[in-house]
């Protein structure tokens, strides 16, 4: 496929300036494919390798099927086309709703740096991630007393002097203006459904959750067919023009090399030689822990599922009873996913609930379909839109 001739066509656009996106740009450049990284971080944005262009403080709002990128930033907006795109937009924490999970004092591992933690406070760490013991030690290093690590699965390592409870879950969090206590109890190993016996309550200042991460893929469904979604080796499909890369830095490297191959800048043999050690490292990484359906049973009728629209589990139950058996129908019936996060936080958890309530497989339930814009944007910025225009404040050569 030949890139269409246009003043604003770029060989490769990387959406996201995190480690994955920067690695993709770096590898593509090493293969002879220059790139433009678009990142919505404020200020000067991330550091990019020499020879890679950067548009900082710019959000990508949508990617169309004809590879037109809609962007906004610095009070304006525009569109341009790119024949090759890597989407490395980061991830969101996986959410498992249970009573009290929205209380102040309940946070996620990835946001630990933003929590007002104080030495001498107490904490419980819970979830399913292999990194739970390490998270607990990190909290200890900040001066907190970690009372327990609560893992719904079988822990892969011990927490040292911190009690590690396998096949356990946090059943509820309680408090008035903020978290005051958590109740924990055992779950059935096969399903992770809560057992009614041997529960106990701990007074605690913080509950830090880690059920793993899920990719921010809202830009993907409207985009052209995806030739690669990492980590893992690229497929052998014909070039598609869009490559989705999620996860680790090495996943970004695979995406950048694959883009260069699809652009015709390296041979298949050269691609496979470069990919070999990278893919080998990826294959040695521990995979995510799949959530088991029993975690849905942690929710009670009053449990908040969608915090943006205050949709509770009982509302989902009524919607399913009234015949809403897929996520599109549930969204229309309940407003779930219509808030500021557009279902990024609640969508997957709600889909698991609807699947179990309707006795359907998850693939039959589907997902909340993302709608552009993927990020908040002012009407003023859209009013100043210019077509066939690169974002402003591009640092480096972007042509």
MODA-V507818 format. One record per helix or strand. SS is the DSSP state (a for helix, b for strand). FROM is the first residue (numbers start at 1). TO is the last residue. If there is no record, write none. Layout:
ss=[SS & SS]
from=[FROM & FROM]
to=[TO & TO]
//
This chain:
ss=[b & b & a & b & b & b & b & b & b & b & b & b & a & b & a & b & b & b & b & b & b & b & b & b & b & a & a & a & b & b & a & a & a & a & a & b & b]
from=[10 & 13 & 19 & 36 & 53 & 59 & 68 & 76 & 85 & 91 & 99 & 106 & 109 & 122 & 132 & 145 & 164 & 168 & 179 & 194 & 200 & 206 & 213 & 226 & 242 & 249 & 268 & 293 & 304 & 311 & 313 & 327 & 347 & 362 & 379 & 386 & 394]
to=[10 & 15 & 30 & 39 & 56 & 63 & 73 & 82 & 87 & 93 & 99 & 108 & 114 & 127 & 141 & 151 & 166 & 175 & 187 & 194 & 203 & 210 & 215 & 229 & 244 & 262 & 284 & 298 & 306 & 312 & 321 & 334 & 357 & 365 & 383 & 386 & 395]
//
